[in-house]
Amino acid sequence: MTSPMPVDLVVATGNPHKVDELRTLLAGLPVRLIGLGDLPGARIDMPEETGSTFEDNADLKAAHVARAAGLWALADDSGFEVPALGGRPGVISARYAGAEGTREEIDRANNAKLVAEARAAGLFGNPGGAAPRPAARFRCVLSVARPDGSVACRGVGLCEGVLTEEARGSGGFGYDPHFLVPDLGRTFAEIGHAEKNAVSHRARAAAELRSRLAAALGE
């Protein structure tokens, strides 16, 4: 019995880190993940993320890119939440500080704003006293849209941990240097790709998505 021909699945993001992670997480499915930059022809601009939830924004991006490319599309909407700060940064995690520049410069500005807010709220304890770490979590929603823009399926994943006041580690991206997983005793920026992919919010969303995507492709 021959294996089915892989279906091209456009990843609706300009972040190459996410494309690489998703290729690993969805390995074995009959899909060939391609980045926006790999598409021939005119550039596809991403829509404004106007949704109030991660599900809204993931659906919006997947549907937009699917229609524009005429292909199946996969969109990720993910972010960082600190419950004691009302769930901020939440859906605006990627643009929290409103900074411009390289991805690294934007990440540093976002992290600096979040840590400053947590300090101002007293979430790291009193000077010279115990310094509890506030609960934090990464949330991810993966949406897949058919070429006509209709949403075929979703996967949702959470990873619970704590916010650290000081950045730790040189790997990862986004809020990874300030997100510590207690069971590991390290931040996301201190662990390798394989270890991160085993526990991350995106890994859990992809695990939930796998069977749903296989079924959708077989419709």
C-alpha atoms as one frame of an Amber mdcrd trajectory, in Angstrom:
protein
   0.000   0.000   0.000   1.478   3.329  -1.043   1.579   6.306   1.259  -0.677
   9.249   0.364   0.928  12.151  -1.444   1.730  14.934   1.035  -0.518  17.977
   1.011   1.131  21.386   0.963   0.293  23.194   4.192   1.280  26.854   4.373
   2.301  28.027   7.830   0.739  31.454   8.300   3.578  33.153  10.116   6.644
  35.213   9.384   8.452  33.629  12.342  10.861  30.927  11.073  11.237  29.512
  14.601   7.579  28.513  14.622   7.824  26.911  11.186  10.763  24.790  12.324
   8.994  23.727  15.529   5.827  22.790  13.689   7.714  20.732  11.113   9.091
  18.677  13.979   5.807  18.459  15.878   3.751  17.374  12.848   6.342  14.990
  11.415   4.802  11.791  10.095   1.578  13.360   8.846   0.965  13.452   5.063
   1.725  17.175   4.872   4.599  19.296   3.621   4.891  22.451   5.695   6.047
  25.487   3.759   6.705  28.991   5.006   5.201  32.155   3.569   8.580  33.038
   2.124   8.654  29.783   0.146   5.494  30.566  -1.811   5.970  31.608  -5.438
   4.456  34.814  -6.715   3.186  37.796  -4.802   3.858  38.201  -1.107   0.975
  37.431   1.224   0.578  40.045   3.925  -0.771  38.853   7.251  -4.111  40.308
   8.385  -4.457  42.515  11.423  -5.073  40.391  14.508  -8.371  41.869  15.627
  -9.670  38.870  17.565 -10.236  38.974  21.306  -9.102  35.368  21.805  -6.304
  33.147  20.555  -8.910  31.024  18.730 -10.247  34.091  16.897  -6.824  35.162
  15.717  -5.663  31.671  14.721  -8.813  31.163  12.629  -8.461  34.616  11.083
  -4.866  34.058   9.990  -5.414  30.511   8.725  -8.451  31.479   6.661  -6.751
  34.561   5.186  -3.613  32.727   4.077  -5.544  29.708   2.785  -7.679  31.877
   0.518  -4.742  33.997  -0.646  -2.534  30.991  -1.450  -5.260  28.632  -2.615
  -3.768  25.978  -0.339  -4.398  24.441   3.062  -3.010  26.735   5.743  -1.983
  26.363   9.353  -1.939  29.303  11.734  -0.583  29.512  15.231  -1.737  32.070
  17.728   0.029  31.817  21.006   1.012  33.986  23.881   2.079  34.368  27.453
  -0.323  34.879  30.348   0.304  35.965  33.930  -2.961  35.470  35.858  -1.968
  37.958  38.584  -1.678  40.633  35.873  -5.144  39.951  34.539  -3.830  37.472
  31.991  -1.506  39.984  30.332   0.199  40.087  27.913  -2.310  37.582  26.426
  -3.328  37.982  22.799  -0.997  40.965  22.328   2.076  39.087  23.593   4.049
  39.574  20.369   3.509  43.349  20.351   3.106  44.003  24.058   5.641  46.827
  24.358   4.777  48.362  20.996   8.454  48.248  20.061   9.898  48.141  16.564
  13.115  46.631  15.278  14.447  43.118  14.955  12.633  40.159  16.474  15.277
  40.058  19.212  14.841  43.761  20.011  11.071  43.392  20.183  11.414  40.336
  22.444  13.693  42.239  24.837  11.275  45.169  25.007   8.296  42.886  25.648
  10.118  41.036  28.410  11.316  44.262  30.021   7.779  45.679  30.117   6.317
  42.486  31.585   8.970  42.178  34.312   8.598  45.880  35.184   4.839  45.440
  35.554   5.293  42.341  37.717   7.766  44.224  39.953   5.416  47.186  40.266
   2.623  44.815  41.278   4.834  43.249  43.946   4.711  39.812  42.348   8.353
  39.022  43.119   8.099  39.579  46.865   9.587  42.251  49.138  13.224  43.333
  48.868  15.334  41.168  51.152  12.485  38.765  51.775  11.125  35.681  50.150
  10.638  36.097  46.434   7.817  33.850  45.240   7.511  33.434  41.533   4.109
  34.295  40.083   2.229  31.669  38.103   2.476  32.019  34.343   1.552  29.968
  31.346   1.993  29.739  27.614  -1.160  29.151  25.576  -1.280  28.026  21.948
  -4.072  27.524  19.444  -3.367  25.917  16.078  -6.018  26.318  13.370  -6.087
  24.677   9.965  -8.127  26.124   7.109  -9.072  24.568   3.784  -8.159  26.368
   0.522 -11.605  28.019   0.499 -10.899  29.597   3.894 -13.218  27.426   5.967
 -11.699  26.264   9.253 -11.223  22.484   9.277  -9.885  21.818  12.777  -8.025
  23.194  15.792  -5.693  22.061  18.533  -5.238  23.836  21.871  -2.341  23.472
  24.301  -1.222  24.958  27.634   2.078  24.821  29.480   2.011  25.921  33.120
   4.986  27.415  34.932   6.198  30.554  36.675   7.571  33.951  35.721  11.199
  34.637  36.658  12.419  38.131  37.448  15.814  37.589  35.821  16.296  36.264
  32.301  17.838  32.799  32.231  19.306  31.025  29.226  20.311  32.046  25.731
  18.074  29.797  23.637  14.462  30.044  22.605  12.631  33.247  21.716   9.863
  35.476  22.977   9.230  35.104  26.705  11.233  31.861  26.973  14.036  33.335
  29.158  11.496  34.343  31.824   9.343  31.191  31.814  10.448  28.472  34.203
   8.875  25.013  34.270   9.103  23.847  37.918   9.287  20.151  37.013  12.363
  20.872  34.895  13.893  23.535  37.139  14.877  25.488  34.026  13.446  28.112
  31.722  12.428  27.437  28.146  15.583  29.321  27.102  17.747  26.844  29.048
  16.499  23.644  27.412  17.082  22.216  23.962  14.561  21.988  21.145  13.797
  18.306  21.706  13.121  18.779  25.414  11.023  21.869  24.788   9.001  20.141
  22.084   8.105  17.408  24.558   6.387  19.776  27.017   5.593  23.058  25.278
   2.173  24.578  24.701   2.728  24.275  20.956   3.647  20.602  21.316   0.450
  19.944  23.248  -1.642  21.838  20.703   0.013  19.890  17.876  -0.634  16.589
  19.643  -4.335  17.458  19.876  -4.350  18.632  16.258  -2.698  15.565  14.707
  -5.667  13.191  14.583  -8.076  15.979  13.690  -5.875  17.140  10.830  -5.451
  13.609   9.468  -9.231  13.202   9.490  -9.782  16.569   7.821  -7.334  15.801
   5.031  -9.178  12.558   4.397 -12.582  14.234   3.953
